[in-house]
Amino acid sequence: MDTKLDPSRDDLPLMANTSHILVKHYVLDLDVDFESQIIEGTIVLFFESGKKQSRSTKEPCRTESNEACRFRMPEPCHSPVTDTRTFSPKTRSNDFTICGKGEKDTSGKDGNHDNREQASGISSSKYCCDTGNHGSEDFLLVLDCCDLSVLKVEEVDVAAVPGIEKLTRSPKLTVVSEELRNQIVCELVTLPADRWREQLDYYARCSQAPGCGELLFDTDTWSLQIRKTGAQTATDFPHAIRIRYSTKPQGRSVTWTSDQSGRPCVYTMGSPINNRALFPCQEPPVAMSTWQATVRAAASFVVLMSGENSAKPTQLREGCSSWHYYVTMPMPASTFTIAVGSWTEMKPETCSSNDLAAERSLSPSEADFRYVGICGHMEYPCRFQNPSATTQEIIPHRVFAPLCLKGACQETLLQLVPPCLSAAHRVLGTHPFSRLDILIVPSNFPSLGMASPHIIFLSQSVLTGNSHLCGTRLCHEIAHAWFGLAIGARDWTEEWLSEGFATHLEDVFWAKAQQLDPHEAQEQQELKACLRWCRLQDEVRNSPEEMQVLR
């Protein structure tokens, strides 16, 4: 479906056929090259098939051609098990050969679903493409994809991983079939939440397993389409596939630029097309997944990412470092965030009482347990069910910025983070995420802030003047951890819901962070409400009528 969009009128097309098959986990293995302004490597997708479908009951998506892809036919993927002792889980699969490029002209126009302040995982569905078999005998996997050079797609032989038979009912794997491989992946993606470390280890080892057959693929402006000959339903389709690809310098999901010190950097800045130009993915909000990523860059760069762990670099070879992050809370792929640059971690010159507070957790008698109960979401290691997390008033946090902004960060931002986190906890209770990185992004960042899982981007503009602008914006982005990330609207056009909560809570949090008495807090909130009302009236008077209507 090569949809041509009018950015002033159309929403971003959601192509992925998520009603038939869902990505449960992504494993990214990427290299960042600043000379060519390209990110390249592999992504392994682990699927869980949904309802079985006989034939598509929806209108097939229109593509430029319904012909099979213009590449050689893949080899059959049924083979007896070889001696798995020859396979090392530490081996990286770098022995790919290019069998052709599946790229076409990607100069189509951007979709438009507003310039969001945070990657909240809410999506538009106007152009949703959801078909089971694309009018052919074979099931067609459709992924959201744009501005990428896809080089190879192959099935992953997860059965070759040593010890993987523990996930099956067979003590020893003798004959490997497609059904067995899919059974292994099914068992892996449904492991209980208390086995998350084991699950991440299996994901990593499976992602490095050898391929066992190339898959047919094709691309158009907004999607990557993959099929396997003979796989007629999502249940039959391989449940673990590896895609080798590279981004393009003009790709719209990341921005290559220079920081305030003039050093090169690249980051995701809340693009209107989300992350589909960074990696092939499923963008509809129903596609909640976890991920882990290994990113390599020159040793002079720091890699920050949406991740539960505070990653430290691993020296690989002279001049090159590797960074690894993971998340165990299922999130929409649009919330994945990365920033690679010569960032410097900002630390207070002296240890203050706020720093000591950051090390302290509330005692059980001090903690507010009103939110502890049975959660209704899918199973994962939930912080709301963790008593120690419930008592954590200030989560571990780091602040990064170009070195030239060190003075401004120490003077304004560093001292505000602990009281703002503490205020949020006093109002809403348990922090949804276990840690937080805050990055002052380059000057081309188009808004004051953007919140993503475990990381907040702030504009350098918040460092100017007194602490009020910085404090309120920081509180706003912290509020998005609850409204916009932990929960969010189902559609991009309903983004005002999470923005409304965050805008209200920024005043509540900031009043508590300033330790205002109730009268002062009320006066401040009423003044800001009046200013917002005046601004809204001005916008209505000066905006076209069609821009004032919710679709």
Order of alpha helices (4+ residues) and beta strands (2+ residues): beta-beta-beta-beta-beta-beta-alpha-alpha-beta-beta-beta-beta-beta-beta-beta-beta-beta-beta-beta-beta-alpha-alpha-beta-alpha-beta-beta-beta-alpha-alpha-alpha
